[in-house]
């Protein structure tokens, strides 16, 4: 992976944004390896993602942040710059189903996902051996059905996520509703895979609902988690065609392939700072 700095910006749209940012980067010898822009006429906002060769810059990242703050203030920017070599810490949560977790662990093990996985948290024990084969700690936190028990379990989970210094949390088919407080604490940093092409068939058993409806397309949606169930900003989606010949089990089997691919693409785009959240929508520079 080429060592770059990723500059990500969103701000009210106006004339001169690209010129001013490009001029600033050029003043310090910055060599752009990738530049993406999007202007949204409905919201009046502008979005930008630049990658800059780290070895081309004549100033440090700390100095860049300090100097660029003045430009950002002039244009009312929301922005950050990240070193591509700094690996994010991703905590995975899972339940019974293994396919999404296994796929992410494989992609991480093969180097496709540039991150660290400090632990996997699960409310069931059946995936322990798979996780520990990858030499990743497996943390079992059962989640009772009663409210008091759920509250205690998620207080423990929240503590574990904080203890392992997670930058991002991924729900790899974790079949529990995340409490609003945890959603708010990690806003824009909890990624879920929903086994449905949202907004259709939200909640539980979407394949049964899709089968009963006689759909001709099934799909999967990866989105950021908010306090509103399955309503968070969508990062990635995909579909596959089905027919009357397929039973519910066939839909589940076919859907798993879509789920793993969608979740992996969503996480990769997130890790590469390609996703900008604006309201309840996203701009994804893929």
LOMAR-331254 format. One record per residue (C-alpha): x, y, z; residue number from 1; residue in one letter. Coordinates in steps of 0.02 Angstrom, whole numbers. Layout:
N
east, north, up, k, r
X, Y, Z, NUM, A
...
***
This chain:
286
east, north, up, k, r
0, 0, 0, 1, X
67, 170, -50, 2, X
93, 285, 99, 3, X
-30, 428, 80, 4, X
-124, 557, 180, 5, X
-312, 557, 155, 6, X
-394, 727, 165, 7, X
-583, 716, 182, 8, X
-692, 872, 177, 9, X
-875, 921, 176, 10, X
-936, 1100, 177, 11, X
-1067, 1220, 107, 12, X
-1043, 1230, -81, 13, X
-966, 1387, -155, 14, X
-846, 1443, -290, 15, X
-661, 1413, -261, 16, X
-656, 1264, -142, 17, X
-559, 1146, -256, 18, X
-439, 1285, -309, 19, X
-404, 1337, -130, 20, X
-373, 1161, -65, 21, X
-266, 1116, -216, 22, X
-165, 1275, -195, 23, X
-135, 1237, -12, 24, X
-75, 1060, -50, 25, X
35, 1124, -192, 26, X
117, 1255, -80, 27, X
191, 1115, 24, 28, X
242, 1005, -123, 29, X
93, 888, -108, 30, X
73, 760, -248, 31, X
-108, 707, -271, 32, X
-130, 522, -313, 33, X
-320, 527, -308, 34, X
-448, 667, -307, 35, X
-637, 648, -289, 36, X
-771, 784, -282, 37, X
-959, 789, -273, 38, X
-1078, 936, -268, 39, X
-1254, 902, -203, 40, X
-1372, 1033, -275, 41, X
-1517, 982, -161, 42, X
-1425, 1010, 2, 43, X
-1302, 1141, -63, 44, X
-1155, 1044, 8, 45, X
-988, 998, -68, 46, X
-888, 839, -32, 47, X
-705, 804, -66, 48, X
-580, 665, -39, 49, X
-397, 685, -88, 50, X
-252, 566, -67, 51, X
-81, 646, -54, 52, X
86, 556, -68, 53, X
159, 567, 107, 54, X
339, 578, 48, 55, X
298, 728, -62, 56, X
246, 842, 80, 57, X
371, 967, 148, 58, X
280, 978, 316, 59, X
227, 849, 445, 60, X
49, 791, 469, 61, X
39, 890, 631, 62, X
96, 1047, 541, 63, X
-27, 1013, 400, 64, X
-172, 1004, 522, 65, X
-121, 1166, 605, 66, X
-97, 1262, 442, 67, X
-252, 1193, 354, 68, X
-364, 1241, 501, 69, X
-363, 1420, 437, 70, X
-424, 1366, 265, 71, X
-556, 1255, 344, 72, X
-620, 1400, 449, 73, X
-637, 1512, 296, 74, X
-747, 1384, 208, 75, X
-840, 1316, 362, 76, X
-770, 1143, 328, 77, X
-796, 981, 421, 78, X
-633, 892, 388, 79, X
-498, 772, 442, 80, X
-336, 703, 373, 81, X
-277, 527, 408, 82, X
-114, 433, 382, 83, X
-150, 280, 275, 84, X
-22, 175, 368, 85, X
-112, 195, 536, 86, X
-220, 41, 554, 87, X
-393, 64, 629, 88, X
-444, -51, 770, 89, X
-603, -145, 723, 90, X
-702, -242, 853, 91, X
-817, -374, 778, 92, X
-982, -428, 856, 93, X
-1065, -591, 803, 94, X
-1200, -714, 856, 95, X
-1238, -888, 784, 96, X
-1211, -859, 597, 97, X
-1032, -881, 540, 98, X
-1028, -826, 358, 99, X
-999, -638, 379, 100, X
-876, -660, 522, 101, X
-780, -796, 430, 102, X
-770, -689, 273, 103, X
-704, -536, 367, 104, X
-576, -640, 462, 105, X
-516, -717, 299, 106, X
-500, -547, 214, 107, X
-408, -480, 367, 108, X
-295, -633, 375, 109, X
-252, -617, 190, 110, X
-213, -431, 207, 111, X
-361, -370, 105, 112, X
-430, -272, 253, 113, X
-300, -151, 320, 114, X
-348, -148, 504, 115, X
-317, -230, 672, 116, X
-449, -341, 754, 117, X
-415, -335, 941, 118, X
-562, -450, 986, 119, X
-725, -530, 934, 120, X
-874, -516, 1052, 121, X
-1017, -639, 1039, 122, X
-1174, -686, 1135, 123, X
-1149, -869, 1085, 124, X
-1001, -988, 1102, 125, X
-1011, -1083, 937, 126, X
-888, -972, 841, 127, X
-750, -974, 972, 128, X
-636, -1102, 888, 129, X
-642, -1011, 720, 130, X
-596, -846, 799, 131, X
-459, -917, 910, 132, X
-382, -1007, 760, 133, X
-345, -831, 696, 134, X
-263, -794, 866, 135, X
-393, -662, 905, 136, X
-471, -654, 1080, 137, X
-651, -719, 1084, 138, X
-755, -634, 1219, 139, X
-920, -718, 1266, 140, X
-1053, -599, 1333, 141, X
-1225, -681, 1346, 142, X
-1373, -563, 1323, 143, X
-1526, -612, 1427, 144, X
-1701, -574, 1366, 145, X
-1753, -466, 1514, 146, X
-1718, -280, 1509, 147, X
-1609, -277, 1665, 148, X
-1504, -420, 1598, 149, X
-1486, -336, 1427, 150, X
-1432, -173, 1508, 151, X
-1298, -263, 1609, 152, X
-1237, -359, 1457, 153, X
-1221, -204, 1349, 154, X
-1135, -109, 1489, 155, X
-1006, -249, 1487, 156, X
-995, -246, 1296, 157, X
-974, -57, 1297, 158, X
-833, -75, 1423, 159, X
-746, -207, 1316, 160, X
-759, -100, 1160, 161, X
-683, 46, 1253, 162, X
-550, -64, 1336, 163, X
-494, -126, 1164, 164, X
-489, 53, 1099, 165, X
-603, 20, 951, 166, X
-607, 146, 811, 167, X
-745, 49, 723, 168, X
-871, -84, 774, 169, X
-941, -208, 647, 170, X
-1099, -309, 677, 171, X
-1060, -467, 578, 172, X
-1238, -534, 590, 173, X
-1248, -489, 774, 174, X
-1431, -520, 811, 175, X
-1456, -397, 952, 176, X
-1522, -219, 950, 177, X
-1385, -96, 999, 178, X
-1439, 25, 1137, 179, X
-1461, 208, 1087, 180, X
-1321, 266, 1205, 181, X
-1194, 152, 1120, 182, X
-1257, 206, 948, 183, X
-1229, 387, 995, 184, X
-1058, 356, 1073, 185, X
-995, 274, 912, 186, X
-1098, 375, 790, 187, X
-1038, 343, 612, 188, X
-925, 204, 674, 189, X
-1041, 54, 698, 190, X
-1071, -41, 536, 191, X
-1211, -168, 516, 192, X
-1257, -293, 381, 193, X
-1444, -316, 359, 194, X
-1499, -467, 260, 195, X
-1624, -368, 159, 196, X
-1623, -235, 24, 197, X
-1680, -94, 140, 198, X
-1801, -10, 160, 199, X
-1896, -170, 119, 200, X
-1917, -304, 252, 201, X
-1838, -220, 402, 202, X
-1819, -312, 567, 203, X
-1812, -501, 591, 204, X
-1838, -643, 465, 205, X
-1826, -538, 305, 206, X
-1799, -691, 194, 207, X
-1964, -767, 253, 208, X
-2049, -600, 223, 209, X
-1971, -587, 51, 210, X
-2024, -765, 8, 211, X
-2202, -734, 66, 212, X
-2207, -577, -41, 213, X
-2145, -672, -193, 214, X
-2002, -553, -232, 215, X
-1893, -575, -387, 216, X
-1742, -489, -309, 217, X
-1664, -514, -139, 218, X
-1520, -414, -72, 219, X
-1418, -351, 73, 220, X
-1383, -179, 146, 221, X
-1237, -118, 249, 222, X
-1269, 39, 347, 223, X
-1212, 139, 496, 224, X
-1309, 98, 654, 225, X
-1418, 230, 735, 226, X
-1549, 227, 872, 227, X
-1682, 196, 737, 228, X
-1683, 11, 691, 229, X
-1615, -20, 515, 230, X
-1635, 164, 470, 231, X
-1454, 223, 475, 232, X
-1356, 297, 328, 233, X
-1330, 165, 193, 234, X
-1150, 128, 140, 235, X
-1170, -17, 18, 236, X
-1306, -127, -59, 237, X
-1320, -267, -186, 238, X
-1451, -387, -253, 239, X
-1469, -557, -335, 240, X
-1614, -619, -443, 241, X
-1726, -761, -380, 242, X
-1882, -845, -445, 243, X
-2034, -945, -390, 244, X
-1924, -1101, -397, 245, X
-1825, -1050, -243, 246, X
-1883, -1098, -68, 247, X
-1844, -996, 88, 248, X
-1686, -1099, 119, 249, X
-1627, -1059, -57, 250, X
-1654, -873, -27, 251, X
-1553, -885, 133, 252, X
-1412, -978, 44, 253, X
-1405, -856, -101, 254, X
-1423, -707, 14, 255, X
-1271, -756, 118, 256, X
-1158, -729, -31, 257, X
-1228, -555, -55, 258, X
-1214, -514, 130, 259, X
-1029, -557, 142, 260, X
-983, -458, -13, 261, X
-1085, -305, 38, 262, X
-1017, -300, 215, 263, X
-837, -320, 156, 264, X
-854, -179, 29, 265, X
-935, -66, 157, 266, X
-799, -97, 286, 267, X
-659, -74, 159, 268, X
-732, 91, 100, 269, X
-749, 147, 281, 270, X
-570, 98, 323, 271, X
-506, 192, 169, 272, X
-601, 350, 220, 273, X
-710, 342, 64, 274, X
-875, 368, 155, 275, X
-941, 540, 205, 276, X
-1102, 545, 306, 277, X
-1217, 692, 277, 278, X
-1383, 686, 370, 279, X
-1454, 512, 342, 280, X
-1364, 487, 176, 281, X
-1187, 449, 125, 282, X
-1069, 500, -14, 283, X
-957, 351, -55, 284, X
-804, 385, -163, 285, X
-775, 206, -219, 286, X
***
